[in-house]
Amino acid sequence: MSVTCLCCQQLRSSPPELCASRHWDVFKYVTEVFILVPALLGLKGNLEMTLASRLSTAANIGQMDTPKELWRMITGNMALIQVQATVVGFLASIAAVVFGWIPDGHFSIDHAVLLCASSVATAFIASLVLGMIMIGVIIGSRKMGINPDNVATPIAASLGDLITLALLSGISWGLYKELESKAYVNPLVCAFFIALLPIWIIIAKKNAATREVLYSGWEPVIIAMAISSVGGLILDRTVSDPNFAGMAVFTPVINGVGGNLVAVQASRISTYLHMSGMPGESSDTAPRKCPSPCSTFFSSDVNSRSARVLFLLVVPGHLVFLYTISSMQGGHTTLTLIFIVFYMTAALLQVLILLYIADWMVHWMWGRDLDPDNFSIPYLTALGDLIGTGLLALSFHVLWLIGDRDSDVGD
């Protein structure tokens, strides 16, 4: 006999308490956490994928060949991403509070501190774990004769989504449980990670390779975080509607795949340009005018071939994820044929736009004496979050309007 689930208001064949046990209370009662999801998942583009691209380029041009150079690059870059992770995590929590408070018109100091603690702790721990993994992957790739650009960036992207989302869910849930009995835990967590900032800043400043990024690398990171937060606002507004709550499970997938693919392309183009000189130097490999879509996708250039291969990976990649979601009974949206068509259309359009923007942006930054390894990937992955979330929300709305309303769609 079907009964009504108390938490999602949907007919279920299982008892309501079993369904409710599969939901995180913090996501139900502190919905601003949804705004944090794209911003913190975007950290893989802001920090880890930028780190992977930067170290891959350094490895390819011989800046990590000696143990001394290797240790210098590792310590400087690890300290740098801890500084960036802590600051960006703190700013992301402020953005989540503002974006959640303004539309609703109410403010909770306990929830604000919870968001801050969850965001900073997630960003710090995820960056520490992923940074160590990236360094191991790049060193191993060089020893095995594999181009790190083809390995490190995709691993950073895929593991970044999994680890960050798992940490955010677990940390926010644990801190939410402490609100009633131990309210002091949340501000202590915030204070602890912020107090570590001076240590990481000192280490990063001692390294010439990261000193410049420490001063000049904030603009793309902060702007990218703001762009991703707008995507989080779209997600929060959409899943708050019971008709479209099923969108939550698909958002990390479409954003993760799009960000992964465009980051690989940006890293490859950047390494290709570094092989020919230094940023700002005029070169035949760095055209200054805006490329045409034909030259981006249909020319004989090595980067154009790479763009075609990455674009062709979209459909099989997403089909694997959709099958996995369906097999694990994740989310509450039935994978009908019309849903898959709309979803794939959104995913293909997202990656098509991102690959074209990457071709223009990397060359544009190179021509203006900006290292694309440090500046392009944060913008591209943030745009991927915004475009992917927007197109997915549009797809759910169109599906609802044309009458695709079976018992599960939109819940």
Secondary structure, DSSP 4 states (H G I P E B T S, - for coil): --EE-TTT--EESS-HHHHHTTS-HHHHH-TTHHHHHHHHHTHIIIIIHHHHHHHHHHHHTTTTSSHHHHHHHHHHHHHHHHHHHHHHHHHHHHHHHHHHHHHH----HHHHHHHHHHHHHHHHHHHHHHHHHHHHHHHHHHHTT--GGGTHHHHHHHHHHHHHHHHHHHHHHHHHHHHHH-TTHHHHHHHHHHHTHHHHHHHHHT-HHHHHHHHHSHHHHHHHHHHHHHHHHHHHHHHTSGGGGGGGGTHHHHHHHHHHHHHHHHHHHHHHHHTT--TT---TTS--SPPPHHHHHSSSSHHHHHHHHHHHTHHHHHHHHHHHHHHTT-SS----HHHHHHHHHHHHHHHHHHHHHHHHHHHHHHHTT--HHHHHHHHHHHHHHHHHHHHHHHHHHHHHHTT---SSTT-
